[in-house]
Amino acid sequence: MLLDSPAMFRLAAALAMAPSAMAALDGSRYLWYNSPASRFEESLPIGNGRMGATIYGGGVDQVGLNEDSIWSGPYQYRPVPDGPEARPIANAMLLAGNISEANDYIMRSADHDSCS
């Protein structure tokens, strides 16, 4: 049998995975730009709510970083008080197409004044 040799087995496995590999390289899954960002408003923000960065692109990457503890003052633990309860309600509003209503609800639910 042809798959008896390890090299032939690897070749067969690679050919079997080729369609999924091509799908992963599909250009429609990526953002393409003609030039790097020249100002903050053009950069791509990434982050998780506590640590963030902005990607400017270009030949030499310029990355702006921001992290909670860099700023002066004591550490502030700021959980959203009604976050776990508010999320399914906001998701339902978004799925129903009520974008503005969901935004208003989220902004009311994420009021940090009461938890600082």
Buried (B, 14 or more C-beta within 10 A) or exposed (E): EEEEEEEEEEEEEEEEEEEEEEEEEEEEEEEEEEEBBEEEEEBEEEEEEEEBBBBBBEEEEEEEEEEEEEEEEEEEEEEBBBEEEBEEBBEEBBEEEBEEEBEEBBEEBBEEEEEE
